């Protein structure tokens, strides 16, 4: 039970990190397009 909980937490953290990276990429592209 403890192991399963930790694995779920790691997956959640990975998804959150990917979400942040995608937003940063989107912002970079938006800035490049505006120039």
C-alpha positions, 0 to 999 in steps of 0.5 A: 500500500505504501509503495503504491502511494509513492508511485502515484505521487511520482507520476503526479509530480512528473505530470506537473513538471511536463505541464510546466515545461509545456507552458514555458515552451508555449510562452517562448513560442508566443514571444518569438511569434510577436517579434 
